[in-house]
Amino acid sequence: MVSSPELEVRIRSIPTAGHLLALGFEPLGIVTHPGGPKTFRFPPAAREALERFLLAKQRLDALLAEGALDDGGVHSADTS
């Protein structure tokens, strides 16, 4: 996904950054970009965990797009 494993990991997504934090990776800081967006900085050691998270998210997105989770699954309207 990224060409150099020595580079720090930078993430704008709060859920993604939260995942890395929950796995024990402490942010190195926050970068504020012109115009206001902020990016979390994580150590290079977080790269593998980030890649696993993104692959899992990609797989879930594909399942939703295919409708595979709708077959026999629990729906939000179910009360059982």
Secondary structure, 3 states (H helix, E strand, C coil): CCCCCCCCEEECCHHHHHHHHHCCCCCCEEEECCCCCEEEEECHHHHHHHHHHHHHHHHHHHHHHHCHHHCCCCCCCCCC
